[in-house]
Amino acid sequence: MDAFTLSHALVDKACALRPVTATLLGVPGHDHRWDDFGPKGAARWSALLEDTQRALGALDPPSDRWQRLAARCLGDWCHLEQDRLRAGDHLLDLNSIASSFQFLRMAFDVMDTRTPEGWENVCARLRGLPEACATYREGLAEGLSRGLSVAARQVRAALHQGRQWLAPEGFFQGLPGALRRSGVASAVLEEKLQRALPTACTALEELLAWLEHGYLPRSSARDAVGRERYLREARRFLGDALDPEDTYAWGWREVRELQRAMANTAGGILPGRTLPEVLQAVKAPPFPVAPTMEAFLAVMRERQARALSELDGVHFDIPAPLKTLEVRRAPAGGSLGAYYLPPSEDFSRPGAVWYARQGDGPVALYDEVSTAYHEGFPGHHLQVGTQVALTEKLSRFQRLWDGYAGYAEGWALYAERLMGELGYYEEPAYVLGMQSNQLIRALRVVVDLGLHLELPIPADAPFHPGEPWSYALAVEVLRTHGGLAPDRAESEVTRYLGWPAQAISYKCGERVLLQLRDALRARDGDRFSPRAFHARVLDSGPVGLGLLRELVLEG
């Protein structure tokens, strides 16, 4: 057996234990099932990791670089997953954006709803939702029994989301209408759906009641997770060791530099006006604004199509299946913003950018153009889609399951900057929007580290110098210095507090990519090729930042 064979088998076994992840990855055969989110499921997951580690140790010596890379990535992943289980971090599986709680709805987002078979799976998953809720509750209850609980702020955010899902205009009550609009409705399917839906909704209502009355009173009043857990999470997200104090100081330097750049850009847009005044002005005509969400989505689709067409074979080598990219509106009830969901393993389901927004518009475009390049092409769509397509170089585990936010989000943020270098922000307001998004990511570094490690705001900082961080100050800095609306700023800070160290992955990953590009440009001189650099990074697959340095520089 070699590393590729072992990795292929592992994906099948992992999908059997994590059917929701299989659905999100587009691996067929699991859409009717749920994970066991409880202690028994965790025990089975741990056993799979132990079996995989033993099998890794028994492998024949790797025959080439791709086999060596596959074995190393698999070993690193097993180590990090076992570390998570040993620390009990899996028992803190509740936050506002990326916990198993959100999977209870997101599992349906990418399911097939265009065929009768797809709707059979939807009905089966609805029928299984009570058991999924029960095992999820068991996992959280196990955490409580060990003295482990998430912060009350995360519980309240989840409760708010769950109530939106169950509202008359929410996701679950909208399923019958979605079936009727699908074009494949039948009396049999409608009856199955009508029978499964009340039971599923009751199970969710009961879970919400337990979260409110059984979990919330025992939740932590403290938002910060502390240094020990934060560094564990940073290692998982970055795939590299973190010096938090050095990173915190660098984050503040980035904040200052970006503020200066934004002030210069704003001065060219509306001379004599302050930066906050310009940021407010570009949100309304005569600056670019889409009047409705449908118009906004149409603009984003056109942007993606143009970039894909013009950059293929010039700065990137784009696999043919990636030339299809969907842009869709997300169901209500999640954190505000945009996100990307990858193509299925066989590309029968294309990659898609989803936008979660309140209301129907108007939508200011000044900061949405760079977000489109981040979530779509040449950001996540190119990065994730390329790794799925690299069947000859990457193992199935690397292509579908493995991943580090430092690599993925670092690439996507680099893509935003690169599109500026390539001239794709033709309006000065779009340049300001890109810089604004960069500033938000820099503020994430200082806010996330400052809140979780309870670091003081530096004495020379441009915001409340010398004071300790708090939730209110974090919201304030995103509003006053980041230009976010109050509800978006509150959603962002709640996200950081519930997902420690993920927020720093964007700028930390981009920092490494820019350092690598500079190093190769200095080493190769006139022989340096941006297209070759991009190919080298993308061909590495979803590796940690430490390993990425080795692969790109030694290549």
C-alpha positions as CSV (number, residue, x, y, z in Angstrom):
1,M,0.0,0.0,0.0
2,D,1.2,3.5,-0.7
3,A,0.1,6.9,0.7
4,F,-2.3,7.6,-2.2
5,T,-4.1,4.3,-1.7
6,L,-4.3,4.8,2.1
7,S,-5.6,8.4,1.6
8,H,-8.2,7.3,-0.9
9,A,-9.6,4.7,1.6
10,L,-9.4,7.2,4.4
11,V,-11.7,9.6,2.6
12,D,-14.3,6.9,2.2
13,K,-14.1,6.0,5.9
14,A,-14.2,9.7,7.0
15,C,-17.2,10.4,4.8
16,A,-19.0,7.4,6.4
17,L,-18.4,8.9,9.8
18,R,-19.0,12.5,8.7
19,P,-21.8,12.4,6.1
20,V,-22.5,16.2,6.3
21,T,-18.9,16.9,5.3
22,A,-19.3,14.4,2.5
23,T,-22.3,16.4,1.3
24,L,-20.3,19.7,1.5
25,L,-17.5,18.1,-0.4
26,G,-19.8,16.6,-3.1
27,V,-18.9,13.0,-2.3
28,P,-22.1,11.0,-3.3
29,G,-23.8,8.3,-1.3
30,H,-24.2,10.1,2.1
31,D,-26.8,12.8,1.6
32,H,-29.5,10.9,3.5
33,R,-27.5,10.6,6.7
34,W,-26.1,12.7,9.6
35,D,-23.0,12.6,11.7
36,D,-23.0,11.3,15.2
37,F,-22.1,14.5,16.9
38,G,-21.8,13.0,20.3
39,P,-19.2,11.1,22.4
40,K,-19.7,7.8,20.5
41,G,-19.0,9.6,17.2
42,A,-15.9,11.2,18.7
43,A,-14.7,7.7,19.8
44,R,-15.2,6.3,16.3
45,W,-13.3,9.3,14.8
46,S,-10.4,8.7,17.3
47,A,-10.3,5.1,16.3
48,L,-10.1,6.0,12.6
49,L,-7.2,8.3,13.4
50,E,-5.3,5.7,15.3
51,D,-5.8,3.1,12.5
52,T,-4.6,5.6,10.0
53,Q,-1.5,6.4,12.0
54,R,-0.6,2.8,12.3
55,A,-1.1,2.3,8.6
56,L,1.1,5.3,7.9
57,G,3.8,3.8,10.0
58,A,3.7,0.5,8.0
59,L,3.9,2.1,4.5
60,D,6.7,1.4,2.1
61,P,9.1,4.2,1.7
62,P,7.5,6.9,-0.6
63,S,8.6,6.5,-4.2
64,D,8.4,10.1,-5.3
65,R,7.8,13.7,-4.0
66,W,4.0,13.4,-4.4
67,Q,3.9,10.2,-2.3
68,R,6.1,11.9,0.3
69,L,3.9,14.9,0.4
70,A,0.8,12.8,0.7
71,A,2.2,10.8,3.6
72,R,3.4,14.0,5.4
73,C,0.1,15.8,5.0
74,L,-1.8,12.8,6.3
75,G,0.4,12.4,9.3
76,D,0.2,16.1,10.2
77,W,-3.6,16.0,10.0
78,C,-3.9,12.9,12.2
79,H,-1.7,14.6,14.8
80,L,-3.7,17.8,14.8
81,E,-7.0,15.9,15.0
82,Q,-5.9,13.8,17.9
83,D,-4.6,16.9,19.7
84,R,-8.0,18.4,19.3
85,L,-9.7,15.4,20.8
86,R,-7.2,15.1,23.7
87,A,-7.8,18.7,24.6
88,G,-11.6,18.3,24.5
89,D,-11.9,21.1,22.0
90,H,-14.5,19.0,20.1
91,L,-16.8,19.4,23.1
92,L,-16.9,23.2,22.5
93,D,-18.6,22.8,19.2
94,L,-20.9,25.8,19.2
95,N,-20.3,29.2,17.7
96,S,-22.0,31.8,15.5
97,I,-20.6,30.7,12.2
98,A,-18.7,27.4,11.8
99,S,-19.9,24.8,14.3
100,S,-21.9,21.6,13.9
101,F,-24.9,23.7,14.9
102,Q,-24.8,25.5,11.5
103,F,-24.4,22.2,9.7
104,L,-28.0,21.3,10.8
105,R,-29.1,23.8,8.2
106,M,-26.1,24.1,5.9
107,A,-26.2,20.4,5.1
108,F,-29.3,21.1,3.0
109,D,-27.8,24.1,1.1
110,V,-25.8,22.1,-1.4
111,M,-28.0,19.0,-1.7
112,D,-29.5,18.0,-5.0
113,T,-32.9,19.6,-5.3
114,R,-33.3,19.1,-9.0
115,T,-34.2,15.5,-9.1
116,P,-36.7,13.2,-7.3
117,E,-33.8,11.3,-5.8
118,G,-32.3,14.5,-4.4
119,W,-35.6,15.3,-2.7
120,E,-35.8,11.8,-1.3
121,N,-32.5,12.5,0.4
122,V,-33.8,15.8,1.7
123,C,-36.8,14.0,3.3
124,A,-34.5,11.3,4.7
125,R,-32.3,13.9,6.3
126,L,-35.3,15.7,7.8
127,R,-36.5,12.4,9.3
128,G,-33.0,11.9,10.7
129,L,-32.7,15.4,12.2
130,P,-34.1,14.4,15.6
131,E,-31.3,11.9,16.1
132,A,-28.7,14.4,14.8
133,C,-30.0,17.0,17.3
134,A,-29.8,14.4,20.1
135,T,-26.2,13.4,19.4
136,Y,-25.2,17.1,19.1
137,R,-26.8,17.8,22.5
138,E,-24.9,14.8,24.0
139,G,-21.6,16.2,22.8
140,L,-22.3,19.6,24.4
141,A,-23.6,18.0,27.5
142,E,-20.4,15.9,27.8
143,G,-18.5,19.2,27.6
144,L,-20.5,20.6,30.5
145,S,-19.9,17.5,32.6
146,R,-16.1,18.2,32.1
147,G,-16.4,21.8,33.0
148,L,-16.1,22.9,29.3
149,S,-18.6,25.4,27.9
150,V,-18.5,28.1,25.2
151,A,-19.2,31.7,25.9
152,A,-22.8,32.9,26.5
153,R,-22.4,35.2,23.5
154,Q,-22.0,32.3,21.1
155,V,-25.0,30.5,22.6
156,R,-27.2,33.5,22.1
157,A,-26.0,33.9,18.5
158,A,-26.9,30.3,17.7
159,L,-30.3,30.7,19.3
160,H,-31.0,33.7,17.1
161,Q,-29.9,31.8,14.0
162,G,-32.0,28.8,14.9
163,R,-35.1,30.9,15.4
164,Q,-34.6,32.5,12.0
165,W,-34.4,29.0,10.4
166,L,-37.8,28.0,12.0
167,A,-39.6,31.3,11.4
168,P,-42.6,31.3,9.0
169,E,-40.4,32.9,6.3
170,G,-37.3,30.8,7.3
171,F,-35.4,28.0,5.6
172,F,-37.4,25.0,6.9
173,Q,-40.8,26.4,6.3
174,G,-39.7,27.3,2.8
175,L,-38.9,23.8,1.8
176,P,-42.4,22.9,0.5
177,G,-42.3,25.9,-1.8
178,A,-38.8,25.0,-3.0
179,L,-40.1,21.5,-3.8
180,R,-43.0,22.9,-5.8
181,R,-40.6,25.2,-7.7
182,S,-38.1,22.5,-8.4
183,G,-40.1,21.0,-11.3
184,V,-39.9,17.5,-10.0
185,A,-42.6,17.6,-7.3
186,S,-45.0,14.7,-7.0
187,A,-47.8,13.8,-4.6
188,V,-45.6,11.2,-3.1
189,L,-42.7,13.6,-2.5
190,E,-44.9,16.3,-1.1
191,E,-46.5,13.8,1.3
192,K,-43.1,12.6,2.5
193,L,-41.9,16.2,3.0
194,Q,-45.0,17.2,4.8
195,R,-44.7,14.2,7.2
196,A,-40.9,14.8,7.8
197,L,-40.9,18.5,8.2
198,P,-42.9,18.9,11.5
199,T,-40.8,16.2,13.3
200,A,-37.6,17.9,12.1
201,C,-38.8,21.4,13.2
202,T,-39.9,20.0,16.6
203,A,-36.5,18.5,17.1
204,L,-34.8,21.8,16.4
205,E,-37.2,23.6,18.7
206,E,-36.4,21.2,21.5
207,L,-32.7,21.7,20.9
208,L,-33.1,25.4,21.0
209,A,-35.0,25.1,24.2
210,W,-32.3,23.0,25.8
211,L,-29.6,25.5,24.6
212,E,-31.5,28.4,26.2
213,H,-32.6,26.8,29.4
214,G,-30.1,23.9,29.9
215,Y,-26.8,25.2,28.4
216,L,-26.9,29.0,28.4
217,P,-27.2,29.2,32.3
218,R,-24.0,27.1,32.5
219,S,-22.1,28.8,29.7
220,S,-19.0,30.9,30.2
221,A,-19.3,34.6,30.9
222,R,-15.8,35.0,29.5
223,D,-15.3,35.5,25.8
224,A,-11.6,35.0,25.7
225,V,-10.3,31.5,25.3
226,G,-6.9,32.1,26.7
227,R,-3.4,31.6,25.5
228,E,-3.2,27.8,25.6
229,R,-6.3,27.1,23.5
230,Y,-5.6,30.0,21.2
231,L,-2.1,28.7,20.2
232,R,-3.6,25.2,19.6
233,E,-6.2,26.7,17.3
234,A,-3.6,28.9,15.6
235,R,-1.5,25.8,14.8
236,R,-4.6,24.1,13.2
237,F,-5.5,27.1,11.2
238,L,-2.0,28.2,10.1
239,G,-0.1,25.0,9.9
240,D,2.7,26.8,11.5
241,A,3.9,28.0,14.9
242,L,2.7,31.5,16.0
243,D,4.5,34.2,17.9
244,P,1.5,36.0,19.2
245,E,3.2,39.1,20.4
246,D,5.2,39.6,17.3
247,T,2.1,39.0,15.2
248,Y,0.1,41.5,17.3
249,A,2.8,44.2,16.7
250,W,3.0,43.4,13.0
251,G,-0.8,43.6,12.8
252,W,-0.8,47.1,14.2
253,R,1.9,48.1,11.7
254,E,-0.4,46.8,8.9
255,V,-3.3,48.8,10.3
256,R,-1.3,52.1,10.2
257,E,0.1,51.4,6.7
258,L,-3.4,50.6,5.3
259,Q,-4.9,53.7,6.9
260,R,-2.3,55.9,5.2
261,A,-3.0,54.2,1.9
262,M,-6.7,54.6,2.3
263,A,-6.3,58.3,3.1
264,N,-4.4,58.9,-0.1
265,T,-6.9,57.0,-2.2
266,A,-9.8,58.9,-0.5
267,G,-8.1,62.2,-1.2
268,G,-8.2,61.4,-4.9
269,I,-11.9,60.5,-4.8
270,L,-13.2,63.5,-2.9
271,P,-10.5,66.0,-2.2
272,G,-10.8,67.9,1.0
273,R,-13.1,65.3,2.6
274,T,-12.1,63.1,5.6
275,L,-11.7,59.3,5.1
276,P,-14.9,58.5,7.1
277,E,-16.8,61.0,4.9
278,V,-15.5,59.4,1.7
279,L,-16.2,55.9,3.0
280,Q,-19.8,57.0,3.6
281,A,-20.1,58.7,0.3
282,V,-19.0,55.7,-1.9
283,K,-21.9,53.7,-0.5
284,A,-24.4,55.7,-2.6
285,P,-24.8,57.2,-6.1
286,P,-23.1,58.6,-8.0
287,F,-20.7,55.8,-7.0
288,P,-21.5,52.3,-8.2
289,V,-24.6,50.8,-6.5
290,A,-26.7,47.8,-7.5
291,P,-30.4,48.7,-7.0
292,T,-31.4,45.2,-5.9
293,M,-29.9,41.9,-4.8
294,E,-30.7,40.3,-8.2
295,A,-28.9,43.2,-9.9
296,F,-26.0,42.8,-7.5
297,L,-25.7,39.0,-8.2
298,A,-25.7,39.7,-12.0
299,V,-22.9,42.2,-11.6
300,M,-20.9,39.7,-9.6
301,R,-21.5,37.0,-12.2
302,E,-20.2,39.3,-14.9
303,R,-17.1,40.1,-12.9
304,Q,-16.3,36.5,-12.4
305,A,-16.8,35.6,-16.1
306,R,-14.6,38.4,-17.3
307,A,-11.7,37.6,-14.9
308,L,-11.9,33.9,-15.8
309,S,-11.8,34.7,-19.5
310,E,-9.0,37.2,-19.5
311,L,-6.6,35.7,-17.0
312,D,-6.7,32.1,-18.2
313,G,-3.3,31.1,-19.7
314,V,-1.8,34.5,-18.7
315,H,-1.5,34.6,-15.0
316,F,-3.1,31.2,-14.2
317,D,-3.6,27.8,-15.7
318,I,-7.3,27.2,-15.1
319,P,-8.6,23.6,-15.3
320,A,-11.6,23.4,-17.6
321,P,-14.2,22.5,-14.9
322,L,-13.4,25.7,-13.0
323,K,-14.6,27.9,-15.8
324,T,-18.1,27.4,-14.4
325,L,-18.8,29.3,-11.2
326,E,-22.2,30.0,-9.7
327,V,-23.1,33.1,-7.7
328,R,-26.1,32.6,-5.4
329,R,-27.9,34.2,-2.5
330,A,-27.6,32.4,0.8
331,P,-30.6,31.3,2.9
332,A,-31.4,33.7,5.8
333,G,-30.3,32.8,9.3
334,G,-26.5,32.8,9.0
335,S,-23.7,35.3,9.7
336,L,-23.7,38.2,7.3
337,G,-21.1,38.2,4.5
338,A,-20.0,36.0,1.6
339,Y,-18.6,32.5,1.5
340,Y,-17.6,29.9,-1.0
341,L,-18.6,26.2,-1.3
342,P,-16.4,24.0,-3.4
343,P,-17.3,21.9,-6.4
344,S,-18.1,18.2,-6.0
345,E,-15.4,15.6,-6.5
346,D,-16.5,14.9,-10.0
347,F,-17.4,18.6,-10.7
348,S,-21.0,17.7,-11.5
349,R,-21.8,20.4,-8.8
350,P,-19.8,23.5,-9.7
351,G,-18.2,25.8,-7.1
352,A,-20.4,28.6,-5.8
353,V,-20.1,31.9,-4.1
354,W,-22.9,32.5,-1.6
355,Y,-24.0,36.0,-0.3
356,A,-25.7,36.3,3.0
357,R,-27.3,39.7,3.2
358,Q,-30.2,41.4,4.9
359,G,-32.8,43.1,2.7
360,D,-33.1,43.3,-1.1
361,G,-30.8,46.2,-1.7
362,P,-29.5,48.6,-2.7
363,V,-26.0,47.2,-2.5
364,A,-23.0,49.4,-2.7
365,L,-20.3,47.9,-4.9
366,Y,-17.2,49.7,-3.6
367,D,-16.0,46.9,-1.3
368,E,-17.9,44.0,-3.0
369,V,-15.6,43.8,-6.1
370,S,-12.6,42.7,-4.1
371,T,-14.8,40.3,-2.1
372,A,-15.9,38.7,-5.3
373,Y,-12.3,38.1,-6.3
374,H,-11.6,36.7,-2.8
375,E,-14.5,34.2,-2.6
376,G,-14.6,33.4,-6.3
377,F,-11.9,33.7,-9.0
378,P,-9.0,34.0,-8.6
379,G,-9.5,33.4,-4.9
380,H,-11.1,30.4,-3.3
381,H,-12.6,29.1,-6.5
382,L,-9.2,28.8,-8.2
383,Q,-7.5,27.6,-5.1
384,V,-10.0,24.9,-4.0
385,G,-11.0,23.9,-7.5
386,T,-7.4,23.4,-8.6
387,Q,-6.7,21.1,-5.7
388,V,-9.8,19.1,-6.5
389,A,-8.6,18.8,-10.1
390,L,-5.0,17.7,-9.3
391,T,-5.7,14.0,-9.4
392,E,-2.2,13.1,-10.6
393,K,-0.3,15.1,-7.9
394,L,-2.4,15.1,-4.8
395,S,-4.0,12.3,-2.9
396,R,-7.7,12.1,-2.6
397,F,-7.4,13.2,1.0
398,Q,-5.4,16.3,0.1
399,R,-7.8,17.2,-2.7
400,L,-11.0,16.8,-0.7
401,W,-10.5,16.8,3.1
402,D,-7.2,18.4,4.2
403,G,-6.9,22.1,4.6
404,Y,-5.5,25.1,6.5
405,A,-7.1,28.5,6.6
406,G,-3.7,30.2,6.5
407,Y,-3.2,28.7,3.0
408,A,-6.7,29.1,1.8
409,E,-7.6,32.5,3.2
410,G,-4.0,33.7,2.6
411,W,-4.3,32.9,-1.1
412,A,-7.7,34.5,-1.3
413,L,-6.5,37.7,0.3
414,Y,-3.4,37.7,-1.9
415,A,-5.8,37.3,-4.9
416,E,-7.6,40.5,-3.9
417,R,-4.3,42.4,-3.8
418,L,-3.2,40.8,-7.1
419,M,-6.3,41.9,-8.9
420,G,-5.4,45.5,-7.9
421,E,-1.9,45.0,-9.3
422,L,-3.5,43.7,-12.6
423,G,-5.8,46.7,-12.9
424,Y,-9.1,45.1,-12.2
425,Y,-10.3,47.9,-9.8
426,E,-11.1,50.4,-12.6
427,E,-13.0,52.7,-10.3
428,P,-11.0,54.5,-7.5
429,A,-13.9,53.5,-5.2
430,Y,-13.1,49.9,-5.9
431,V,-9.5,50.5,-4.9
432,L,-10.7,52.1,-1.7
433,G,-13.0,49.1,-1.1
434,M,-10.1,46.6,-1.6
435,Q,-8.0,48.6,0.8
436,S,-10.9,48.7,3.3
437,N,-11.2,44.9,3.1
438,Q,-7.5,44.6,3.7
439,L,-7.8,46.9,6.7
440,I,-10.6,44.8,8.1
441,R,-8.3,41.7,7.9
442,A,-5.5,43.7,9.6
443,L,-7.9,44.8,12.3
444,R,-8.9,41.1,12.7
445,V,-5.3,40.3,13.6
446,V,-5.2,42.9,16.4
447,V,-8.7,42.4,17.6
448,D,-8.6,38.6,17.6
449,L,-5.2,38.4,19.4
450,G,-6.1,41.3,21.7
451,L,-9.4,39.9,22.8
452,H,-8.4,36.2,23.3
453,L,-5.0,36.8,24.8
454,E,-6.2,40.0,26.7
455,L,-3.4,42.1,25.3
456,P,-3.5,45.9,25.9
457,I,-4.0,48.2,23.0
458,P,-0.5,49.7,22.3
459,A,0.3,53.1,23.8
460,D,1.0,54.5,20.3
461,A,-2.1,53.0,18.6
462,P,-4.5,55.2,16.7
463,F,-7.4,53.9,18.8
464,H,-7.9,54.0,22.6
465,P,-4.2,53.7,23.3
466,G,-3.2,51.8,26.4
467,E,-6.8,50.5,27.1
468,P,-7.7,46.8,27.5
469,W,-9.8,45.2,24.7
470,S,-13.5,44.6,25.2
471,Y,-16.3,43.5,22.9
472,A,-17.6,47.0,22.8
473,L,-14.2,48.4,21.8
474,A,-13.8,45.7,19.1
475,V,-17.1,46.6,17.6
476,E,-16.2,50.3,17.8
477,V,-12.9,49.9,16.0
478,L,-14.5,48.0,13.1
479,R,-17.1,50.7,12.8
480,T,-15.0,53.8,13.2
481,H,-11.7,52.6,11.6
482,G,-13.0,49.7,9.4
483,G,-16.1,51.4,8.1
484,L,-18.5,48.5,8.9
485,A,-22.2,49.0,9.6
486,P,-23.1,48.4,13.3
487,D,-24.8,45.0,12.7
488,R,-21.9,43.8,10.5
489,A,-19.3,44.9,13.1
490,E,-21.2,43.1,15.9
491,S,-21.5,39.9,13.7
492,E,-17.8,40.1,13.0
493,V,-16.6,40.4,16.6
494,T,-19.0,37.6,17.7
495,R,-17.5,35.5,14.9
496,Y,-13.9,36.2,16.1
497,L,-14.8,35.3,19.7
498,G,-16.3,32.0,18.8
499,W,-13.7,30.9,16.2
500,P,-10.4,31.7,17.9
501,A,-7.4,32.2,15.6
502,Q,-9.3,31.8,12.3
503,A,-9.5,35.6,11.9
504,I,-5.8,36.0,11.8
505,S,-5.3,33.4,9.0
506,Y,-6.1,35.9,6.2
507,K,-3.3,38.4,6.8
508,C,-0.9,35.8,8.2
509,G,-1.3,33.6,5.1
510,E,-1.0,36.6,2.7
511,R,2.1,37.7,4.6
512,V,3.8,34.4,3.8
513,L,2.7,34.4,0.2
514,L,4.1,37.9,-0.3
515,Q,7.3,36.9,1.4
516,L,7.7,33.9,-0.9
517,R,7.0,35.9,-4.0
518,D,9.6,38.5,-3.0
519,A,12.1,35.8,-2.2
520,L,11.6,34.1,-5.6
521,R,11.7,37.4,-7.4
522,A,15.0,38.3,-5.7
523,R,16.5,34.9,-6.4
524,D,15.4,34.5,-10.0
525,G,15.6,38.1,-11.2
526,D,14.5,38.4,-14.8
527,R,13.6,34.7,-14.9
528,F,10.9,35.2,-12.3
529,S,7.4,34.3,-13.6
530,P,4.3,35.3,-11.7
531,R,2.4,32.5,-13.6
532,A,4.9,29.9,-12.5
533,F,4.9,31.2,-8.9
534,H,1.1,30.9,-8.8
535,A,1.3,27.4,-10.3
536,R,3.9,26.4,-7.7
537,V,1.7,27.6,-4.8
538,L,-1.5,26.0,-6.1
539,D,0.2,22.7,-7.0
540,S,1.3,22.4,-3.4
541,G,-2.3,21.8,-2.4
542,P,-3.9,22.8,1.0
543,V,-0.7,22.6,3.1
544,G,0.3,24.5,6.3
545,L,2.3,27.7,5.9
546,G,5.4,26.1,7.3
547,L,5.3,23.3,4.7
548,L,4.4,25.8,1.9
549,R,7.6,27.7,2.5
550,E,9.6,24.4,1.9
551,L,7.7,23.4,-1.2
552,V,7.7,26.8,-2.9
553,L,11.4,27.7,-2.1
554,E,12.8,24.2,-2.7
555,G,10.3,23.3,-5.5
